[in-house]
Amino acid sequence: MKEIAAYLLCVLGGNATPSKDDVTAIVTAAGGDVNEESLDKMLGDLEGKDVAELMLEGKKRLVETMGSAVAAAPAAGAAAGGDAAGAAAAVEEKEEEPEEVDLGGGMDMFGGGDAD
């Protein structure tokens, strides 16, 4: 995970194709240890690819996944007896507003107290 984070930091810093040494320098500068095997695999997988395009593709897949999960939720509620709306209402009722705490008199924003 730290290797991909360091790689992306290089890319954000203007280095479109960070080398193994670039990534290693960032990880070790932050006090981390580099997993050489993981770094070699990651660099091999990213070779010749545009990181921005990969991230855009990943975002599209995430939206697709989230869309199917959202579409499946009403169907699951109906299969469970159709009481999903009642369950949601019960959860909303449990949420209470935070209790206000009285810190006593004599305090104002600047700590001056009641005396003028």
N, C-alpha and C positions, 0 to 999 in steps of 0.2 A: 504494500500500500504506500509506503513512504517513497518507493522508487517511482511510482507513477506520479505522486504528488511533486516530487523533485523534477521529473520530466516536464510536467505541465508548467511548473514555475519557470523552467528554461524557455518553454514556448511563449509564455506570457511576457517574458523578458526580451523577446525578439529573436531567440535562437530557434529557428523553425525545425532543425534536425539536431537535437542534442546528442552528444556522444556519450559513451559509457563513462568517460572521465568527467564530463559535465555533470551528469546525474550523481555520480559518486561524490564529487566535490560538494554538492549541495547537501546531500544526506549526512556526510561526515562533518560538515560545518555546523549542522544542527545537533551534532552529538550522537547521531545514529550510526548503526552498522548496516552495510549494504549486503543484501542477499544476492550474491553473484549469479547464482542459477536463475533466480527470479528476474533479475535485471537483464540477463542475456536473452531469456525467453521473451520478455516484454519488448526489448529493442528489436528482436527478430520479427515479432508480430506487427510492430509499428513501422517497420522499414518500408519506405515508399508510399506511405499513407499520410493523408492530411488529417491532423488531429481535429481540426474544426469540423471537417466532414464526418469524422467518426462520432464526435459528440452530438452533432445534429441528427445522425442516424439513430444513436442511442436515445435521444430525446423523443424521436418519433415512435420508437418501440415502446418507450415508457408510457407515452400517451395512449398507444394502442392497448397496452396491458391494463392501464388504469380504466380505459373505456370499457373493456370487457368485464372488469371487476365491478364497475358501477352498474353495468347492464345486468349482471348476474345477481346483484343484491336484491332487487325487487322480486325476481323470480324465486330466490331462496326464501324470501319472506312469505310469498304466496304459498310455497310448498310447505312451509312450517305452520300453516294455519291462517295466514293473512293477518296476524296480530303484530306485524312489524311496526305499524304506526303507533299502536298502543304501547309497545315497549319503548319506542323513541320518546313518547310523551312522558313515560315514567322516569326515564333518565333525565329529561329536562327538568322535571319537578324536583329532583334530588339536588340540583345545582342551587346553592344558596348564595346570596350576596355576602361578600366579606363583612365581617363584623367590625364596626368602627370602635376604636379604642380611645377612651378619654384619658389623656395624659395629665389631666389636672389643669387648674388655672395657672395663669402667670406665664404662659409660654406663648411667644409669637414667633413669626418667621425668623426674626433676628435675635431671639433669645433675650429680649429686653424685659420681659415680664409685664406686670400690670402698671407699674409706676411710670408716669410720664415725666 
